[in-house]
């Protein structure tokens, strides 16, 4: 069902680290150690988020010897991310939660 797919996508984007992973993978595959180093997070944290993204069906893992390559499960995910980045939104900071707030209208 399309609502389920959108809910999974929304859940993935609700976390900054998962969003950064998806953005990093939108044009090229990546490896966990390189992604973790590039984002400044521990490999364990990155691994947990990759597991979430795999569970949501947004990324796939391909073993390559002793390493595992991650990429978006479908190129259309990258196109959707590009479209979302291109949106210009007027945001009311008193309404939408940020890292500093936890409330919403």
C-alpha positions in Angstrom: 0.0 0.0 0.0 1.4 3.4 -0.9 0.5 4.9 2.5 2.8 2.3 4.2 5.7 3.2 1.8 5.2 6.9 2.6 5.1 6.2 6.3 8.4 4.3 6.1 10.0 7.1 4.1 8.7 9.6 6.6 10.1 7.5 9.5 13.5 7.3 7.8 13.6 11.1 7.2 12.5 11.9 10.8 16.0 11.2 12.0 18.9 13.5 11.0 21.4 10.7 10.7 19.2 8.5 8.6 18.5 11.5 6.4 22.2 12.2 6.0 22.8 8.5 5.1 20.1 8.6 2.4 21.5 11.9 1.0 25.0 10.4 0.9 23.8 7.3 -1.0 21.5 9.2 -3.4 24.2 9.4 -6.1 26.7 6.7 -5.2 26.9 3.6 -3.1 28.9 3.7 0.2 30.6 1.6 2.8 29.7 1.9 6.5 33.2 2.8 7.8 33.5 5.6 5.2 29.9 6.9 5.8 30.5 6.9 9.6 33.8 8.8 9.3 32.3 11.3 6.9 29.3 12.0 9.2 31.3 12.0 12.4 29.3 9.2 14.0 30.3 5.9 15.5 30.2 2.8 13.3 27.7 1.3 15.8 25.3 4.2 15.5 25.6 4.1 11.7 25.1 0.4 11.7 21.9 0.8 13.7 20.6 3.4 11.3 21.5 1.3 8.2 19.6 -1.6 9.8 16.5 0.7 10.1 16.8 1.8 6.5 17.2 -1.8 5.3 14.1 -2.7 7.3 12.2 0.1 5.8 13.2 -1.2 2.3 15.1 2.0 1.4 18.6 0.7 1.2 20.1 -2.7 0.2 23.4 -4.2 1.3 25.7 -6.1 -1.1 28.6 -8.1 0.4 31.9 -7.5 -1.2 34.5 -9.8 0.4 35.0 -8.5 3.9 33.1 -5.3 3.3 29.5 -4.5 2.6 28.3 -1.9 0.1 25.1 0.0 0.7 23.0 1.7 -1.9 19.5 3.0 -2.3 17.0 0.2 -3.0 15.6 2.1 -6.0 17.0 5.0 -7.9 13.6 6.8 -7.6 14.4 7.3 -3.9 17.3 9.5 -4.9 15.0 11.4 -7.3 12.4 11.9 -4.5 15.1 13.2 -2.2 16.3 15.6 -4.9 12.8 16.8 -5.4 12.3 17.3 -1.6 15.6 19.3 -1.4 14.4 21.5 -4.2 11.3 22.6 -2.3 11.2 26.0 -0.8 9.1 26.1 2.3 7.9 28.9 4.5 8.4 27.6 7.9 7.0 29.1 11.1 9.8 28.3 13.6 7.3 28.5 16.5 5.3 25.7 15.0 7.7 23.2 13.6 10.0 21.3 15.9 13.8 21.6 15.4 16.7 20.2 17.3 16.1 22.9 19.9 12.4 22.3 20.4 10.1 19.4 20.6 6.7 20.9 20.1 4.5 21.1 17.1 1.2 22.9 16.4 
